[in-house]
Structure formats: C-alpha cells, structure tokens
Amino acid sequence: MSAPIRIVLNGAPRELPAPLTFAELIDELALAGRRLAVERNGEIVPRSRFGAEALVDGDRIEVVIAVGGG
Amino acid sequence: MAAKTAGDSLVVAGTAYRSRLLVGTGKYRDFDETRRAIEASGAEIVTVAIRRTNIGQNASEPNLLDVLPPSKYTILPNTAGCYTAQDAVRTLRLARELLDGHALVKLEVLGDAQSLYPNMPETLAAAKTLVADGFQVMAYCSDDPILARQLEEAGCVAVMPLASLIGSGMGIINPWNLQIIIDRVKVPVLVDAGIGTASDAAIAMELGCDGVLMNTAIAKAKDPVRMAHAMKLAVDAGREAFLAGRMAKKPYEASASSPESGLIQKTA
C-alpha cells in the first residue's frame, strides 16, 4: 500500500488510498452500474479502461451524469 | 391518426422521426411528471443536460435515463451553461462517452447569463470542431439568416434559431427572419426557445419550420401533461396547415362564403 493520493473530484479536494483504479473509484463512490462519464485532466477516460487505468496524485477528475435540461 | 399526412417525417442526419416536437426534460416537479409530460407530447427526441454527479448521493436515487431510456427515446445532450466553444466541446465529448458513442447533440454556447442569448462566433467555432470530430450537430442560434447558413456550411445537421429568449414564453418575435432562414437553409430548421403556448408552436410550423423544441412552455404550465398534449396537437396542426397551403391574405377585400344569389329577401 503506497501513500494516499490527493485528487480534485468534481471540484472538491479529496484524499484516497492508492493504488486506485477508476473502477475502484466508482465503487468507492457507490456509483457502480450507473450511466456516467469520467474525465481526467480534461481527457475522457473510456469506461472500457476503468479497470486498467489508475489515478495519480494531483489528478483533476470529473464524474458526470445526464440530468433534466432543455 | 388518419388526418396526419402519411410519411411526413422529420429527417435529421438521415434518421426519420414521426414527431416534429422535441422536448426538454428540465424544470419538472419530479421524474414522474417528466415521464408523463414527455409521453403526452409524443416527442421522440428529448434533450438532457450533462452535470457533475453529487458525490455521496444515495445510490438508489433514480436516474433521468432510467425514466427516459435511450432504447425508447433519442437522447439529445445539450451544452446548456457553456459560454465557450471549448467548454461546449468538452461537455459533448463527455456526453458521447455517457451515451455509448451517440453522435447527435444539441450545441448551445451562451453569450450572457441575463439573456442566455447565443454567442454565435463561439457557436460556429464549436460546431466546426464537433463536426470534424464526428458529431451530428443541431445548433441553437440567433435568428440571423447569414449565421444560420454559416452553421449549415460548417456541417450542422439542423439549425435551431430562437423564437425569443430561452424560458421567456414570448413566442415568435421575428417571423420574418425565421422565414428567410427557412427559405435559405437546406438542413432542417427548428425553432428552439421562446415558445409560450400552443399557438406559438402552430405559427412556427405554419411558417414552414421543420420542428419545434421547447421545455419551459410545457414544464411551467399549470398542468404540464395537458400542455404537452396541446403542443403535440399544435405542432401537428401547424404542419398540416403548412402542407395544405394557406389561402392568400386579402386585407381590403371581403369574399362571402355563402351564395350571393337566391336570397329570400331579394324580391324585386
């Protein structure tokens, strides 16, 4: 177990245990199975890569969903 | 419905839709009202916004796309709240990932928070980037015929001029500009924003618009489900009237509908 990482998640700072894949992050947030999209430092992280890609200290992460709008 | 012209469909980016009414999903009391209003509208294309998820929210909380499944509706993600081309492009790339590669999107780049009027230079720049990236772009725009044509030239699959300000319910402020756009642009022209009540939607369709997109006019009616149904009828009626071809206007010349001969009073 390495030192925890500090990321910014949807605009708020957050400390998480490392190593941590995107799949594990989504589980941790109780968002597994939900229709969402993830961006890391302005780049899309495809869902197919969630299990393979790990978060890195300093990452700025956005997790978005569809909401009502016109 | 027998009266509706058979085979008259709205074709956007090669896909045919029976309904010419597109509806938003914002401002409803709850998801149940959203679902019932959208069903009553008959809309096949529904817009959604893309927003940060609330971290720590109840995982069992219903999701909009559970209520409006993409298997049943064509989900049209928008870029509401974006003020730069860059933010709009970023939002729609997230939307495409969220919707499993779905390419049809509604682009709107706003110019100011008071009027929500579109920033057209940014809209045009975003449209070019998105088209190059494989998106099918339906663009919210001002009712300027030149800019509408530039969006078409940039590869947009539909142009969507405002009738009046977003959420204002003021109806069609400038039908003359809309008419010029309808006459000059070959891709579908949909009025987006400003519709207040059924007659506004009917007028847009009578002018020759290919469709109408609205949200607030339905969601903020006293009875949204009933208004959704009224809008469906209005769009159908306006389309039928357009296809039927209205009579000529004769402002100074009355013309009796009943025979002018055979009147019982005429005894002489």
Interface residues (C-beta under 8 A of the other chain):
Chain A: L9 N10 G11 A12 L29 A30 L31 R34 R35 L36 A37 V38 E39 G42 I44 P46 R47 E62 V63 V64 I65 A66 V67 G68 G69 G70
Chain B: G24 T25 G26 K27 Y28 T34 T47 V48 A49 I50 R51 R52 T53 I55 G56 A59 N63 L64 L65 I75 P77 N78 A80 R90 R93 L94 A95 E97 L98 L99 I166 G167 A193 L213 M214 N215 T216
